Amino acid sequence: MAGKIAIVTGAARGIGLATTDLFLEMGWRVAMVDRDGPELALAAATRTGVLAVERDISIPEAVDDMLAQVLEWGGQIDALINNAGVADFGPIADTDFATWRKVMDTNLDGVFLCTQACADALKATRGAVVNIASISGLRASTLRVAYGTSKAAVIQLSKQYAAELGEDGIRVNCVAPGPVRTKLAMAVHSQDIIDAYHDALPLNRYGSEREIAEAICFLASDKASFITGQVLAADGGFEATGVGLPSLRK
């Protein structure tokens, strides 16, 4: 694995930071991309083999600048992890167009822009793209009209890219996390919400950031060399389970 370069967007915290750390353990170098400059600087300062790139990946010019900076630093791109995303939950009636666009700009447009920009570099290495969707892109839920729709679109976009870029040896897959025990989730999930998720999950618990990173890095690695166009739900069985499971357990 030595000498390989990964780009991880949304790398300053959460799943993106856990993925960065796992790549580093694998011997890769990582370009950490995030628009939160102070948080990114703090994360990068305690790690070696990384490049901190403060950019907003929803802006085409910023993506071009990011790509140029990474190639100047690393010379190649072996994996692109499109992890950056925003979550803005609320009822449909309260979701104005500005909110809708804010979610789509990062969650969908950013994935499109970064993958398109990095395609030539990934062709040279026969590299991989892993897009981070969500279980909300596979199953509808309340308060997620923009978020869930954006993640469903990311799943389809991943398949479109897989179909077209496969001819160049580029693999494109998607990880759809279920509920994950991030600092943000634990700050906003009430005990009722936590209990409800536990009841709905066959594994009866939240996932960890590290567990999602393991799925991401597997799909980015040569171990997944014949896998493309797939959606891996790292969700404790949530997507596979129908209604009624909590009652059947009693």
N, C-alpha and C positions, 0 to 999 in steps of 0.2 A: 504493500500500500504506500510505501514511502514515496514522497514526491507528488502525490496527488493533491489537487486543489478543489475545495468546495466553496461555493457561495451559499451562505445561509442568510435569508432575509428575516427581519424580525428577530435578530439574534441577541438583543440586549437582555432578554429575560425569558422565563418560561420554557416552552418547548424548544424554541430557537436556541436558547443558551444551552439547554441539555443536549441538543443535537450537536452544537459546536463542540462541547466537551467530549462527546463520544467520538466524533471524527478525530479530535486531537489524540485520543487514546489509541485510535486505529493508525496513527502515524500520518494523517493528512494535515495539511495546512488549511486554514479557514479564513475566508473574507467575511467578516461579520458586518452585515448591513442593517442599519436601523435609522429611523428619523429622529429618535430620542438621543441626541448627542451626549448629554451628560451621563445618562444611564449606560450608553454604549461604551463611553470612555472608561467608566468604572469597571465594566465587565472585561474589557480588553486589557486593562492595565494589569490584571492578575493572571494573564494567560500568555504563553509563548506560542509562536507559530501562527499568529493571527494578524489580520489587517482590519482595522476599524474604519468603516466607510459610512459616514453620516449622509444618507440620502433618503428622499421620499420616493419610493418606487412606483407611485401612482403618476409621476411626472415623466414624460418621455425623455426630456433632456437630462433629467437626473439619472435615469437608467443608463443612458449612453455614457455619462460621466462615470458612473459606477463601474461599468464594464471596462472602460479604458483604464481606470485606476487599478482594477484587479489584474488585468492582463499585464500592465507595467510591473506590478508587484510579483505575480506568480508565473506569468508566461503562458498559462493554459487554464482551462476550466474542465474538471472531470465530473463535477456534479453541481447542479443548481437545485437548491431547496427553497421553494417558494412558500415560506412560512408566514410572512408578514400579513397581518389581518387586523381588522377592527370589529368589535361587537357592539351593536347598538340595538338593544331589545326594547320593544314597546308594541302596543296595540296597532293594528293596521290604521285605524282612524287617526292615530297620533303620529304616524310616520309621514312627515312631509317630504317633498321631493329633495330638499337639501340633505336630509338624513339618508334617504335612499341612495343618492349620488355619493355621499361620503363613504358608505359601506361598499358600493360597487367600485369606486375609484381604486381602493386598496385591495379588496378581496378578489376582485375579478380582473380589473384592468391591469393591476400590478403584475399578476401572474402572466397575463398575455404579453405585456411589454418586456418583462425580464426574460421570458422564454424565447421570444422572438429575437431579442437582442443577443442572447447568448448562443443561438443555434449554430452559428458558424464555428465558434470556439468548441462547442460540444461535438460537432461533427469531426473536428480534427482529432479528438481524443476518444471518439465513440462513447461519449459520456452518457450521463443519466440526469433526468429531471424528476424530482419528487415534489408534487404539489400537496399542500395540506388543506384538505377540505374540512368536513365535520360530519358527525352523525346527523346533524341538522340538514345536511344536503341529501341525505338518504331517507329521512323520516321527517314529516312535517310536525311542527310543534307550535304552541302558542307564543306570541310576542316575537316571532322570528321572521317576519315577512321579508325583510331586506337581507338579514344575515343568512337565513336558510336558503333563499333563492340564490344568493351570491355563491354559496358553497355547492349547491346543486349545479350551477353553471361551471364552477371549477372542475367538477367531476367530468362533465361533458367536454370541457376544454381540454382536459388531460387526454381523453380518448381521441379527440381530433388531432392533437399534437402527436400522439403515439402513432396514429395511422399515417401521418404524413412524414414525420421525422424518422420513422423506422427504416426507411430506405437509406438513410444516412448513418444507420447504426446507433441512433440515439434512442434510448428507452425512456418512456414517460409513464410514470405511475402516480397513484394518488393514495394518501393515507387519510382516513376519515376517523379522527379521534372521537371517542365518546366522552363522558364526563371525566375530567382530569383534575387532580388535586393541585392546582396552581394556587399561588398566593391570591390572585384576583378572584378565582372561583370561591375560595374559602372565605373571602371577605364579603362576598355578595350572596352566597347561598345560605339560606336559613336552615335550621335543623330540619324543618319539614321538607325542604327541597332535598337535602342530603338523604333523609330517610326514604323519600320517594324514589330517588335514583337507586339507592341500594336495593329496594324492593323490585325494581324493574330490571336489574342487571343479574344475569345468572351467576356471575362471580361475586355479586353482593358487595361491591366496593368500587370506589373511584380508581382510575388508573393513575400512574405517576408520570411525570414529565420524562423520566428516564425510559419508561416502557414505550412511550410513543417514539422517543429518539431511536430506540432499538429497531423499531419497524422502519423508520425513515432511513437509517443508515444501512439496513439490510437491502432495501430496494435500490439504494444508490451504489451498492457494492457489486463486485463481480460475482458474488454468490447468487445474485438475481439476474444473471446475464441473459436468460431466456424468458424474462418476465417483462411484459410491457402492456400498456393499455388497461391495467388492472386497478381496482379500488380495494384497498385493504382497510377494513373497518377494525381499528384497534379500540375496541369499545366494551370489552367484558361481556360480549354476547348480546348487547342491547339491540342492535339492528335485527338480529336473527330471532328475537323473541316476540311472540304475539301478546295480545292482551290477556289478562286473567292469571298471569303467573304468580303475583303476590297472593291471590286467593287460594291457588292450588297448593301453595306451600304450607298453608295453615292446617 
